[in-house]
Amino acid sequence: MAGPVLTHLGETKLELGPAEDVAGHPWRRGKADGIVWLALDCEDTGTNTISRDVIERLEEEIAKLEQETPKAVVIRSAKQGGFAAGADIEGFEDMSDAGAADLLRQGHKVLDRFEKLNCPTVAVVHGAALGAGFEIALACEYRIAVDGASFAFPEVNLGLHPGLGGTYRLTDLIDPFEAMTLMLTGKTAHTKKAKSLGIADVVTEERHVRAAIDAVIAGKLERDGKSLKARAMGFDQARNLAARKMRSETEKKASQTHYPAPYALIDLWEEHGDDRDAMQTAEIESFARLLDTDTSRNLRRVFFLRQGLRDAAKGDDGIAHVHVIGAGSMGAEIAAWAAIRGKQVTLGDVKLEPLGEAIKAAAAVCKDKHLSGIETRDALDRLMPDPKGYGLSRADLIIEAVPEDPDLKASIYSDAKAQMKSDAILATNTSSLPLSDLKAHVGDAKRFAGLHFFNPVSKMQLVEVVRHDDTDDDVIDRLAAFCGAIDRLPARVTDYPGFLVNRALTPYLMEAMVLMDEDVDKEVIDKAAMDFGMPMGPVTLADQVGLDICLHVAESLRATLEKPMPEITGKLREKVEAGETGKKAGKGFYDWSDGTPHPETDTEVPKDVTDRLILPMLDACVECLRRDVARSADEVDGAMIFATGFAPFRGGPMHYAKTRGAQEIRERLEQLAERHGERFAPDAGWSEF
């Protein structure tokens, strides 16, 4: 009989027992010492997804196990990257067409049969177990987490809730309130939290997986019983009270009109949380209904927009060493993130103090991203403060991230060109200055481009990769691949005032200032945007970005665009002159001394306010498409969603425009132009949209 086989995948050795590869089959199967191993290994992909085929083939394996019950069954992934990334999203459309409820019932029957096997079942999880992958792990009696494992139900981000038994298995396994919080927010339970919550029974290192399995099978594992709080949730009154609290918290983040899934999940648990069979039936029916909503369809569209941007990041960047010039907030974050993602980084600045602060900030990012002690040490080892700029001559990529001063940038470029390697790329993080002007000061314009990150870099996924007329295609390809290498989404755009994102966002912010000058309360303005679905209102956003930056970008766009921009108000200039620049100063249009403001108002939003804020954004996006600033409507939608948070449930600004109707929007803009001026005149591109 075959002994245990160590499968070597990169630097990781995964204990897969005797599981053997079977061509065309997603489950590798083997048996040794009475234990059956099932290793999920989906073909032609580096990541497992739970497709219809995976479930049907699992059912075949279960039938064999029912005929000849083993000592135990171990399920794990044969992929180095993790357990499973959740359901096959591409299959959701087929589910909807074929009858989602019936397909879900079939999947439930498979996991129910697995759960009822008359032997211990153990899921060994390394990396992420997401969505349906997590649900398979929950169908096991025990879960062993390899250090670094994580568990999450991100279905809420697709306008759904768990649909393969997760709603009742997780609420039955751990504190129901904690379970509901994970499902309602889509947040991740990393290894330590997963153990404390009771999701993971054991946490171990990969080399001890076999010993952990043996201990579990031998009955050496002790489990805590249900807490008093968990038992109390079996009573209707306690669940009703908890459900009211959940709805109240959810309403602060998302309206039921825009995001019905969290509310459907709360209803599901409140009504059936004491009856597993009833909750299972209700889960299937609820998931099938949600799958057919516009919100879910649009959020699934967002998922594929992300995939499209990721596809644009494929390839070899040829960049091992990055030198960042400027250790301010942006430069420090860029340097920290590149180091965390495995690049060797030198960070230059003429002052020592910001370099010290940058290292502290990098350590904070490591903590926020749940890096282990070793991972944090390695990341910080890759980040080298470089006050003398020695790293510049060795770097494959130089990123300039100094303030928006053309003369300062020109001086830096002049100094850099004498030191740079001949094949090095120079990129500027400018948000508003024309590359066509800056390129005059660089050594080789063909190897100069824009790499516009958004703040904070560690959280904002999008990066604009900006080309000017002389930029080599190879440089743009390598910069896009660099974005992929550091886990960011590149949007390839051409040199244009504000590029894409700031060109579209600035009219939105400046129109809010004009509305305030018209005595519309800032809370009402922000409410209008948030009711539309924006993550925060334009006044709050302007404060967060920095009113000085908003002013600079607005002045730059007004000076360079053909189309009129909203007037820059006296109030904005006064705030900047007084040093009240927003969040970073503790005060802007809002007071930030007690944290992020949450504007509330009962005042009804005037009829025109929402369109005055949103439609100029759409118009600017159409302008950028017409002028080939962006390559496609899908890329515009992805960029605006991942850079600005444009209402994801609407599928992006261009998708929203198509849904509402280009003709209607054009006519509405014409009406607004008659009332408020030529800044609302519809772009010529609407006629071709």
C-alpha positions in Angstrom: 0.0 0.0 0.0 1.3 3.4 -0.9 2.7 5.4 2.0 2.2 9.1 2.5 3.3 11.3 -0.4 4.7 14.8 0.1 3.7 16.9 -2.9 6.2 19.7 -3.5 4.6 22.9 -4.8 7.1 25.7 -4.9 8.4 26.1 -1.4 5.4 24.5 0.2 5.1 20.8 0.9 1.5 19.8 1.2 0.6 16.6 3.0 -1.8 14.9 0.6 -1.5 11.3 1.9 -1.7 8.8 -1.0 -4.0 11.0 -3.2 -3.3 10.4 -6.8 -4.0 12.5 -9.8 -6.8 11.4 -12.1 -7.0 13.0 -15.5 -10.1 15.0 -16.0 -11.2 14.5 -12.4 -11.2 17.5 -9.9 -10.7 15.1 -6.9 -7.4 13.3 -6.4 -8.2 10.1 -4.3 -6.1 7.7 -2.3 -6.3 5.5 0.7 -3.7 4.6 3.3 -3.9 3.2 6.9 -7.7 3.1 6.5 -7.9 6.9 5.8 -9.3 8.1 2.4 -7.8 11.3 1.1 -9.7 13.6 -1.3 -7.5 16.4 -2.7 -9.3 19.1 -4.7 -7.3 19.9 -7.8 -9.3 21.7 -10.5 -7.7 21.4 -13.9 -6.1 24.2 -15.9 -6.1 26.7 -13.1 -4.0 27.7 -10.1 -7.1 28.2 -7.9 -9.8 25.8 -7.0 -13.4 26.9 -7.5 -16.5 25.0 -6.6 -18.3 24.3 -9.8 -21.2 22.0 -10.6 -18.7 19.4 -11.8 -16.8 19.5 -8.5 -20.0 18.8 -6.5 -21.1 16.1 -8.9 -17.7 14.4 -8.8 -17.7 14.7 -5.0 -21.1 12.9 -5.0 -19.4 10.0 -6.9 -16.7 9.8 -4.2 -19.3 9.9 -1.4 -21.2 6.9 -3.0 -17.9 4.9 -2.8 -17.4 5.9 0.8 -21.0 4.9 1.7 -20.4 1.5 0.2 -17.1 0.9 2.1 -16.8 3.2 5.1 -13.1 4.1 5.9 -11.5 4.9 9.2 -11.7 8.6 8.3 -12.0 11.0 5.3 -9.6 13.9 4.8 -10.4 16.7 2.4 -8.0 19.4 1.4 -6.7 21.3 -1.6 -3.8 20.2 -3.8 -3.2 23.8 -4.9 -0.4 25.8 -3.3 -2.5 29.0 -3.3 -5.2 27.8 -0.9 -8.3 25.7 -0.3 -10.9 27.1 -2.6 -11.8 30.6 -3.9 -15.6 29.9 -3.6 -18.2 29.1 -6.3 -17.6 29.3 -10.0 -19.1 32.7 -10.6 -19.4 32.1 -14.4 -21.7 29.3 -13.6 -24.2 31.5 -11.8 -25.8 32.6 -15.1 -26.3 29.0 -16.1 -27.8 28.3 -12.6 -30.3 31.1 -13.1 -31.3 29.8 -16.5 -31.5 26.1 -15.5 -33.4 26.7 -12.2 -31.2 27.8 -9.4 -33.3 26.3 -6.6 -33.2 22.8 -8.1 -29.4 22.9 -8.6 -28.9 24.2 -5.1 -31.0 21.4 -3.7 -28.8 18.9 -5.5 -25.7 20.5 -4.0 -27.3 20.4 -0.5 -28.1 16.7 -0.8 -24.4 16.0 -1.7 -23.1 17.9 1.4 -25.8 16.4 3.6 -24.7 12.9 2.5 -21.1 13.7 3.2 -21.9 15.1 6.6 -23.7 11.9 7.5 -20.9 9.6 6.7 -20.3 7.1 9.5 -16.7 8.1 10.1 -14.7 11.2 11.1 -14.4 13.8 8.3 -11.6 16.3 8.4 -11.0 19.4 6.3 -7.4 20.5 6.2 -7.3 24.2 5.2 -4.3 26.2 4.0 -4.7 29.6 2.4 -8.2 30.9 1.9 -11.4 28.9 2.2 -14.0 31.2 0.7 -17.7 30.9 0.0 -18.7 27.4 -1.3 -15.2 26.2 -0.4 -15.8 27.3 3.2 -19.2 25.5 3.1 -17.5 22.2 2.1 -15.2 22.6 5.1 -18.2 23.2 7.3 -19.7 20.0 6.1 -16.7 18.2 7.7 -16.8 17.2 11.3 -13.4 18.8 12.0 -11.3 21.6 10.5 -7.5 21.8 10.8 -6.2 25.2 9.9 -2.6 25.4 8.6 -1.0 28.5 10.0 -2.0 31.4 7.7 -5.4 29.8 6.7 -8.4 32.1 6.5 -12.2 31.7 6.2 -14.8 34.0 4.8 -18.2 34.3 3.1 -17.8 37.1 0.6 -21.1 36.3 -1.1 -22.5 39.6 0.2 -20.2 41.3 -2.2 -22.0 39.6 -5.0 -25.5 40.5 -3.7 -26.0 37.1 -2.2 -25.6 35.1 1.0 -24.2 31.6 1.5 -26.2 29.1 -0.5 -24.7 25.6 0.2 -25.7 25.3 3.8 -23.4 28.0 5.2 -26.1 30.0 6.8 -27.2 27.2 9.2 -23.9 25.3 9.5 -21.9 28.3 10.6 -24.6 29.6 13.0 -24.9 26.1 14.5 -21.1 25.7 14.8 -20.1 29.0 16.5 -21.7 32.0 18.3 -24.6 32.8 16.0 -24.0 36.5 16.4 -20.4 36.1 15.3 -21.4 33.9 12.5 -24.0 36.4 11.2 -21.4 39.2 11.5 -19.0 37.3 9.2 -21.7 36.6 6.6 -23.2 40.1 6.7 -19.9 41.9 6.3 -17.9 39.4 4.2 -15.0 39.9 6.5 -12.3 37.3 6.9 -11.6 35.2 9.9 -7.8 34.8 9.8 -6.1 31.9 11.6 -6.1 33.2 15.1 -9.6 34.5 15.0 -10.9 31.3 13.3 -9.5 29.3 16.2 -10.9 31.6 18.8 -14.4 31.6 17.2 -14.4 27.8 16.9 -14.3 27.6 13.1 -10.9 25.9 13.3 -10.5 23.0 15.8 -6.7 22.9 15.4 -4.1 25.3 14.2 -0.8 23.7 13.1 2.1 24.1 10.7 2.2 22.1 7.4 4.8 19.7 8.6 2.5 18.7 11.5 -0.6 18.2 9.5 -0.4 14.4 9.6 0.1 14.3 13.3 -2.9 16.6 13.8 -5.1 14.4 11.6 -4.1 11.3 13.7 -4.9 13.2 16.9 -8.3 14.2 15.6 -9.1 10.7 14.5 -7.9 9.2 17.8 -10.4 11.4 19.6 -7.8 13.4 21.4 -9.4 16.7 20.4 -11.4 18.5 23.1 -14.1 20.9 22.1 -16.0 23.5 24.1 -19.7 23.2 24.3 -22.1 25.9 23.1 -21.9 29.1 25.1 -24.9 30.4 27.1 -25.3 33.2 24.5 -25.3 30.7 21.7 -27.9 28.6 23.4 -30.0 31.7 24.1 -30.2 32.4 20.3 -32.4 29.3 20.1 -35.2 31.3 21.6 -37.3 33.5 19.3 -37.2 36.5 21.6 -33.4 36.6 21.8 -33.1 36.2 18.0 -35.6 38.9 17.4 -33.6 41.3 19.6 -30.3 40.4 17.9 -31.9 40.7 14.4 -33.1 44.2 15.2 -29.6 45.2 16.2 -28.2 43.6 13.0 -30.6 45.5 10.8 -29.8 48.7 12.6 -26.0 48.2 12.0 -26.6 47.1 8.4 -28.7 50.2 7.6 -25.7 52.4 8.6 -23.7 50.8 5.7 -26.2 49.8 3.0 -29.8 50.4 2.2 -32.1 47.5 1.7 -33.2 48.9 -1.6 -29.6 48.9 -3.0 -28.3 45.8 -1.2 -31.1 43.3 -0.3 -28.9 40.3 0.5 -27.9 41.2 4.1 -31.5 41.9 5.0 -32.6 38.6 3.4 -30.0 36.8 5.5 -31.2 38.5 8.7 -34.8 37.5 8.0 -33.7 34.0 7.2 -31.9 33.6 10.6 -34.5 35.4 12.6 -37.4 33.3 11.3 -35.7 29.9 11.1 -32.6 30.0 13.3 -34.0 27.4 15.7 -35.0 25.0 12.9 -32.2 23.7 10.7 -34.4 22.0 8.1 -36.6 25.0 7.7 -33.5 27.3 7.4 -32.0 25.0 4.8 -35.2 25.2 2.7 -35.4 29.0 3.2 -31.7 29.5 2.4 -32.1 27.8 -1.0 -35.2 29.8 -1.9 -33.7 33.1 -0.8 -30.4 32.5 -2.6 -32.3 31.7 -5.9 -34.4 34.9 -5.5 -31.3 37.1 -4.9 -29.5 35.6 -7.8 -32.1 37.1 -10.1 -31.9 40.6 -8.7 -30.4 43.6 -10.6 -28.1 44.1 -7.6 -26.6 40.7 -7.8 -26.3 40.8 -11.6 -24.4 44.1 -11.4 -22.2 43.0 -8.5 -21.3 39.9 -10.4 -20.5 42.2 -13.3 -18.1 44.0 -11.0 -16.4 40.7 -10.2 -15.7 40.2 -13.9 -14.6 43.8 -14.3 -12.0 43.1 -11.7 -11.0 40.0 -13.6 -10.6 42.0 -16.7 -8.3 44.5 -15.1 -6.3 41.6 -13.6 -5.9 40.0 -17.0 -4.4 43.3 -18.2 -1.7 42.9 -15.5 -0.4 39.6 -16.7 3.2 39.2 -17.9 6.7 39.6 -16.5 7.5 43.0 -15.2 11.2 42.5 -15.1 11.3 44.7 -12.0 13.1 43.4 -9.0 14.3 46.7 -7.4 12.1 49.8 -7.0 13.4 53.2 -5.9 10.8 55.6 -4.6 11.6 59.3 -4.5 9.7 61.2 -1.8 8.8 59.7 1.6 5.6 61.7 2.1 2.3 59.8 2.7 2.0 58.6 -0.9 5.6 57.7 -1.4 5.8 55.9 1.9 2.7 53.8 1.2 3.9 53.0 -2.3 7.3 51.9 -1.0 5.7 49.9 1.9 3.2 48.1 -0.4 5.8 47.2 -3.0 8.1 45.7 -0.2 5.2 43.8 1.3 4.5 42.3 -2.1 8.1 41.1 -2.5 9.9 43.9 -4.3 13.3 45.2 -3.1 12.7 48.8 -2.3 14.8 51.8 -1.5 13.0 55.0 -0.4 14.7 58.3 -0.9 14.0 61.7 0.7 16.1 64.7 1.5 14.9 64.6 5.2 15.5 61.9 7.7 12.3 62.3 9.7 9.8 61.3 7.0 12.0 58.2 6.3 11.6 57.1 9.9 7.9 57.8 9.8 7.7 55.7 6.6 9.1 52.6 8.3 6.6 53.0 11.1 3.8 53.4 8.6 5.0 50.2 6.8 5.0 48.2 10.0 1.4 49.5 10.6 0.4 48.3 7.1 1.9 44.9 7.8 -0.2 44.6 11.0 -3.4 45.8 9.2 -2.8 43.1 6.5 -2.4 40.4 9.2 1.1 39.5 8.2 2.9 37.1 10.5 6.0 38.1 12.5 8.3 36.5 9.9 6.4 38.0 7.0 6.6 41.5 8.6 10.3 41.1 9.3 11.0 40.1 5.7 8.9 42.9 4.3 10.7 45.5 6.4 14.0 44.0 5.5 13.1 44.6 1.8 12.4 48.3 2.5 15.6 50.4 2.9 15.6 54.1 3.8 17.9 55.7 1.4 18.6 59.4 2.2 21.6 59.6 -0.2 19.6 58.1 -3.1 22.1 55.3 -3.7 19.4 52.9 -4.8 18.5 55.0 -7.8 21.4 53.7 -9.9 20.4 50.1 -9.2 16.7 50.3 -9.6 14.6 48.8 -12.4 11.8 51.2 -11.7 12.0 54.7 -10.2 8.7 56.1 -8.9 8.7 59.8 -8.3 6.1 60.7 -5.6 6.9 64.3 -4.6 4.4 67.2 -4.2 2.7 68.5 -7.4 5.3 71.1 -8.2 6.5 71.0 -11.9 9.8 72.7 -11.1 10.6 70.3 -8.3 9.8 67.3 -10.5 11.9 68.8 -13.3 14.8 69.1 -10.9 14.5 65.6 -9.7 14.3 64.2 -13.3 17.4 66.1 -14.3 19.4 64.7 -11.3 18.0 61.2 -11.9 18.7 60.8 -15.6 22.5 60.8 -15.0 22.2 58.0 -12.4 19.5 55.7 -13.9 20.3 52.4 -15.6 19.8 52.7 -19.3 16.9 50.2 -19.2 15.2 51.6 -16.1 11.7 53.0 -16.2 10.9 56.4 -14.6 7.3 56.8 -13.5 5.6 59.8 -11.9 2.8 59.5 -9.4 1.3 62.9 -10.4 -2.4 63.1 -10.2 -2.9 66.2 -12.4 0.2 67.4 -14.1 0.5 66.7 -17.9 3.1 64.1 -18.8 3.5 66.0 -22.1 5.1 68.8 -20.1 7.0 66.7 -17.6 8.6 64.5 -20.3 10.8 67.4 -21.5 13.0 67.0 -18.4 13.6 63.3 -18.4 16.5 61.5 -20.0 14.6 59.1 -22.2 10.9 60.0 -22.8 10.2 56.6 -24.2 10.9 55.1 -20.8 8.8 57.7 -18.9 5.1 57.2 -17.9 2.6 57.8 -15.2 1.9 55.4 -12.3 -0.9 57.1 -10.5 -1.7 55.4 -7.2 -4.7 56.3 -5.0 -4.5 57.0 -1.3 -4.2 54.9 0.8 -2.2 52.6 -1.5 -2.6 49.6 0.8 -6.4 49.7 0.5 -7.1 51.3 -2.9 -6.8 48.7 -5.6 -6.7 50.8 -8.8 -3.5 52.3 -10.4 -3.7 54.4 -13.5 -0.9 53.5 -15.9 -0.5 56.6 -18.0 1.2 56.9 -21.4 2.1 60.0 -23.3 2.8 60.2 -27.1 6.3 58.9 -26.8 6.0 56.1 -24.3 7.1 52.7 -25.5 4.4 49.9 -25.5 6.8 47.7 -23.6 7.1 50.2 -20.8 3.3 50.3 -20.4 3.1 46.5 -20.5 5.8 46.2 -17.8 4.2 48.8 -15.6 0.8 47.0 -15.9 2.6 43.7 -15.0 4.2 45.5 -12.1 0.8 46.5 -10.8 -0.3 42.8 -11.1 2.9 41.7 -9.2 2.0 44.0 -6.3 -1.6 42.9 -6.3 -3.1 46.0 -7.8 -5.4 46.6 -10.8 -4.0 48.6 -13.7 -6.2 50.9 -15.8 -4.3 51.8 -19.0 -5.0 55.4 -19.9 -3.5 58.2 -22.0 -2.2 61.5 -21.0 -5.1 63.9 -20.5 -6.1 66.5 -17.9 -6.9 64.5 -14.8 -6.3 61.3 -16.7 -9.6 59.3 -16.3 -10.4 59.1 -12.6 -9.7 62.7 -11.6 -11.2 64.0 -14.8 -14.5 62.3 -13.8 -14.3 62.9 -10.1 -13.4 66.5 -9.9 -16.6 67.9 -11.4 -18.5 65.8 -8.8 -16.5 67.4 -6.0 -16.6 70.9 -7.3 -20.3 70.8 -8.0 -20.8 70.0 -4.3 -18.9 73.2 -3.5 -21.1 75.2 -5.9 -24.2 73.7 -4.2 -22.9 74.8 -0.8 -22.5 78.3 -2.2 -26.2 78.0 -3.2 -27.0 77.4 0.5 -27.7 73.7 0.1 -26.5 72.1 3.4 -23.4 69.9 3.1 -25.3 67.1 4.9 -28.0 67.2 2.2 -25.4 67.1 -0.6 -23.7 64.1 0.9 -27.0 62.4 1.6 -28.0 62.8 -2.1 -24.8 61.1 -3.2 -25.0 58.3 -0.6 -28.7 57.7 -1.4 -27.5 57.2 -5.0 -25.1 54.6 -3.7 -21.7 56.3 -3.3 -19.7 55.1 -0.3 -19.5 58.7 1.0 -20.7 62.1 0.0 -18.6 64.5 -2.1 -18.0 67.0 0.7 -16.8 64.2 3.1 -14.7 62.8 0.2 -13.1 66.2 -0.5 -12.2 66.5 3.1 -10.6 63.1 3.1 -8.7 63.6 -0.1 -7.5 67.0 1.1 -9.0 70.3 0.2 -5.6 71.6 -0.9 -5.3 68.7 -3.4 -8.9 69.2 -4.6 -8.1 72.9 -5.2 -4.9 72.1 -7.1 -6.5 69.5 -9.3 -9.5 71.8 -10.0 -7.2 74.7 -11.0 -5.2 72.4 -13.2 -8.3 71.1 -15.0 -9.9 74.5 -15.4 -6.7 75.7 -17.0 -6.3 72.8 -19.5 -9.8 71.5 -20.3 -11.8 72.8 -23.2 -15.1 72.1 -21.4 -16.0 74.5 -18.6 -15.6 73.3 -15.0 -17.6 74.4 -12.0 -16.4 77.6 -10.5 -13.9 77.3 -7.7 -15.7 78.7 -4.7 -14.4 81.3 -2.3 -15.2 79.0 0.6 -12.8 76.3 -0.8 -10.0 78.9 -1.2 -10.6 80.3 2.3 -10.5 76.8 3.9 -7.2 76.0 2.2 -5.7 79.4 3.1 -6.7 78.9 6.7 -5.0 75.5 6.8 -8.3 73.7 7.2 -7.5 71.2 4.5 -9.7 68.3 5.8 -9.0 65.1 7.5 -5.2 65.5 7.7 -5.7 68.9 9.4 -8.4 67.7 11.7 -10.9 70.1 10.1 -12.2 71.0 6.7 -15.8 71.4 5.8 -16.4 68.9 8.6 -14.8 68.5 12.0 -12.6 65.4 12.0 -11.3 65.7 15.5 -13.4 62.8 16.7 -12.9 60.6 13.6 -14.7 60.2 10.3 -17.9 62.3 10.3 -21.2 60.6 9.5 -23.5 63.4 8.2 -27.2 62.8 8.9 -30.2 64.9 8.0 -33.9 64.6 7.7 -34.1 67.3 5.1 -35.4 66.2 1.7 -32.9 66.2 -1.1 -33.9 68.9 -3.7 -34.8 67.3 -7.1 -31.8 68.5 -9.1 -29.0 67.8 -6.6 -28.4 64.1 -7.4 -28.2 64.7 -11.1 -26.0 67.7 -10.7 -23.5 65.6 -8.9 -23.7 62.3 -10.8 -24.3 63.2 -14.4 -21.2 65.4 -14.9 -19.2 62.3 -13.8 -20.9 60.2 -16.5 -20.4 63.0 -19.1 -16.7 63.1 -18.3 -16.4 59.4 -18.7 -18.1 59.6 -22.1 -15.6 62.4 -23.0 -12.7 60.2 -22.0 -14.0 57.3 -24.2 -14.5 59.6 -27.1 -11.0 61.0 -26.8 -9.5 57.5 -26.3 -8.3 58.3 -22.8 -9.7 55.0 -21.7 -9.8 51.9 -23.9 -13.4 50.7 -23.2 -16.6 51.3 -21.3 -15.8 48.3 -19.1 -12.4 49.6 -18.2 -14.0 53.0 -17.3 -16.5 51.2 -15.1 -13.8 49.1 -13.4 -11.6 52.1 -12.8 -14.3 54.3 -11.4 -15.6 51.5 -9.1 -12.2 50.5 -7.7 -10.8 54.0 -7.5 -13.8 56.0 -6.3 -16.3 53.4 -5.0 -18.8 54.4 -7.7 -22.0 52.6 -6.6 -21.0 49.0 -7.3 -24.6 47.7 -7.3 -25.2 49.9 -10.4 -22.4 48.2 -12.3 -20.3 51.3 -13.0 -21.0 54.7 -14.5 -21.2 53.5 -18.1 -23.4 50.6 -17.3 -25.7 52.9 -15.3 -25.8 55.2 -18.3 -26.9 52.3 -20.5 -29.5 51.2 -18.0 -30.9 54.7 -17.6 -30.7 55.4 -21.3 -28.2 57.6 -23.1 -30.9 59.7 -24.7 -32.5 60.4 -21.3 -29.2 61.5 -19.8 -28.4 63.7 -22.8 -31.7 65.4 -22.5 -31.3 65.8 -18.7 -27.9 67.4 -19.2 -29.3 69.8 -21.7 -31.9 70.9 -19.2 -29.3 71.4 -16.5 -27.1 73.4 -19.0 -30.1 75.7 -19.6 -30.5 76.3 -15.9 -26.9 76.2 -14.6 -24.5 76.8 -17.5 -22.4 75.2 -20.1 -20.5 73.0 -17.7 -23.5 70.6 -18.1 -23.6 70.6 -21.9 -23.6 67.0 -23.0 -20.4 65.7 -24.6 -20.6 64.9 -28.3 -19.8 61.2 -27.4 -23.3 60.7 -26.2 -24.6 60.5 -29.8 -22.4 57.4 -30.3 -22.8 55.8 -26.9 
